[in-house]
Amino acid sequence: MAIKNKKIDLSVKFCGVNFENPFMLSSSPVSDCYEMCKNAFNAGWGGVVYKTLNLEKKFKVIMPSPRLNALHYDGKRVIGLQNVEQITDRNIKDNIKDIKRLKKEFPNKVLVSSIMGYSDEDWTELAALSEEAGADMIELNFSCPQMAREGAGHKVGQSYELMTEFTRATKKGTKLPVLAKMTPNITDMVPAAMAAKAGGADGISAINTVKAITAVDVNLLTPLPNISGNSSISGYSGAAVKPIALRFMAELARDKKLKLPISGMGGITTWIDAVEFILLGAGTLQVTTSIMRYGQRIVEDLKEGMLDYMIEKGFKSVSDMIGKALPTVVDPSVLPHKKQAFSVIDKDKCVGCGQCYISCMDGAHQAISLDKNRKAEVDEKKCVGCLMCYHVCPVDGAITYKYDKFNFKTH
Ligand SMILES: Cc1cc2nc3c(=O)[nH]c(=O)nc-3n(C[C@H](O)[C@H](O)[C@H](O)COP(=O)(O)O)c2cc1C
């Protein structure tokens, strides 16, 4: 149950646009048509980024089938999702009609038009069409990793020149704020984001999907999804990519020259994920895979959890939270080396499963033994505080750690 506090809400201003809350559908099948976006608005999402539009003048989009494979791990379904989906296969007229209708019926919700052109003229035209349809912002898809058309998607996001050129071409067709959506399939996202900024981008969206192969069918000797005997390296999303997305958030947000608002995404499922993205610099948040997995109604938990957290921590607004964890993200070379940690076992809580013992013996520093009741014991002289035992322990609070000042152990 949400803690009641009438003084604060989740509204946020992003690139000059007012959001009733920072939660948006990201561009994908979840935002593919009028019905889905309408349902999302009614469910309480603050905005949608519509499925990527194109002009289909020279290139007809055909979706491979099947188009998804998923990573299931240790009893959990869909830890990560791989897709070979293209941008929209619906025609531009129908999509523009849907965007117009959505904006007419939901004037206070934010509608971001995601676009992909194949030439300067395409980007300019798509931007103008989006603005005329009533979109509030435009997102440039520089990042789809499995475009069937050569030279599009993440190939653009890997070319600084093309990003600058296509952003500039988009700005020719619109006065709306423009977000460049970045590929994580690049070593350093900051120079790529700077290239979009040079073309006039007002903000950055990150991340699109991570290039991956989720599995190989060892009977058929073919990676999955098996599309009539073939497969492709293609986009991976969901909870499994969150750590990669958070890394990019921090790198983009702490760069001293970039200084652009960031719409963050990649694996957001719970309100804690959402707060993490904001603390590392995101100003709004986007979600696809968790909606595909759990449905649009996750937004209720996202909103309620974030509001409760803000009240508990004394944050007065979403903007108040943006980037608050960034000052603690430092280069490994300047990490403080003042204290040595060591593990502490609560024998009353230890269930004697021996998992910490195995990990410490075979994968760490042989500091844990089992007593005659199979309860774990730590040899503080040997423990280096790596905390592998803490991470494998299945019992909350059975293993914690303490600091022992200025007593570093080296091997
Ligand atoms: C099936 C599928 C289709 C997608 N299609 C698009 C698209 O058309 N345009 C786009 O910019 N991103 C597309 N994405 C990427 C998502 O918008 C998002 O960047 C990515 O999935 C990471 O967020 P998530 O982990 O919440 O899914 C797609 C993702 C999936 C899973």
The ligand as a Tripos MOL2 file, in Angstrom:
@<TRIPOS>MOLECULE
LIG
   31    33     1     0     0
SMALL
NO_CHARGES

@<TRIPOS>ATOM
      1 C1         10.7790   -7.6270  -29.6810 C.3       1 LIG1
      2 C2         11.4620   -6.3080  -29.5710 C.ar      1 LIG1
      3 C3         11.3060   -5.3590  -30.5800 C.ar      1 LIG1
      4 C4         11.9310   -4.1250  -30.4980 C.ar      1 LIG1
      5 N1         11.7380   -3.1860  -31.4690 N.ar      1 LIG1
      6 C5         12.3040   -1.9570  -31.3660 C.ar      1 LIG1
      7 C6         12.0240   -0.9390  -32.3160 C.ar      1 LIG1
      8 O1         11.2700   -1.1060  -33.2530 O.2       1 LIG1
      9 N2         12.6480    0.2600  -32.1420 N.ar      1 LIG1
     10 C7         13.4950    0.5240  -31.1000 C.ar      1 LIG1
     11 O2         14.0240    1.6370  -30.9890 O.2       1 LIG1
     12 N3         13.7520   -0.4280  -30.1780 N.ar      1 LIG1
     13 C8         13.1750   -1.6520  -30.2820 C.ar      1 LIG1
     14 N4         13.3970   -2.5930  -29.3030 N.ar      1 LIG1
     15 C9         14.3140   -2.2930  -28.1880 C.3       1 LIG1
     16 C10        13.5690   -1.7870  -26.9440 C.3       1 LIG1
     17 O3         12.8610   -0.6060  -27.1970 O.3       1 LIG1
     18 C11        14.5410   -1.5490  -25.7680 C.3       1 LIG1
     19 O4         15.5130   -0.6070  -26.1800 O.3       1 LIG1
     20 C12        15.2720   -2.8160  -25.3300 C.3       1 LIG1
     21 O5         14.4430   -3.9450  -25.4480 O.3       1 LIG1
     22 C13        15.7830   -2.7180  -23.8840 C.3       1 LIG1
     23 O6         14.7310   -2.5300  -22.9620 O.3       1 LIG1
     24 P1         14.0270   -3.7550  -22.1640 P.3       1 LIG1
     25 O7         15.1140   -4.5570  -21.5130 O.co2     1 LIG1
     26 O8         13.0780   -3.0980  -21.1980 O.co2     1 LIG1
     27 O9         13.3010   -4.5620  -23.1870 O.co2     1 LIG1
     28 C14        12.7630   -3.8390  -29.3680 C.ar      1 LIG1
     29 C15        12.8960   -4.7830  -28.3530 C.ar      1 LIG1
     30 C16        12.2510   -6.0130  -28.4400 C.ar      1 LIG1
     31 C17        12.4030   -6.9960  -27.3100 C.3       1 LIG1
@<TRIPOS>BOND
     1     1     2 1
     2     2     3 ar
     3     2    30 ar
     4     3     4 ar
     5     4     5 ar
     6     4    28 ar
     7     5     6 ar
     8     6     7 ar
     9     6    13 1
    10     7     8 2
    11     7     9 ar
    12     9    10 ar
    13    10    11 2
    14    10    12 ar
    15    12    13 ar
    16    13    14 ar
    17    14    15 1
    18    14    28 ar
    19    15    16 1
    20    16    17 1
    21    16    18 1
    22    18    19 1
    23    18    20 1
    24    20    21 1
    25    20    22 1
    26    22    23 1
    27    23    24 1
    28    24    25 2
    29    24    26 1
    30    24    27 1
    31    28    29 ar
    32    29    30 ar
    33    30    31 1
@<TRIPOS>SUBSTRUCTURE
     1 LIG1         1 GROUP 0 **** ****
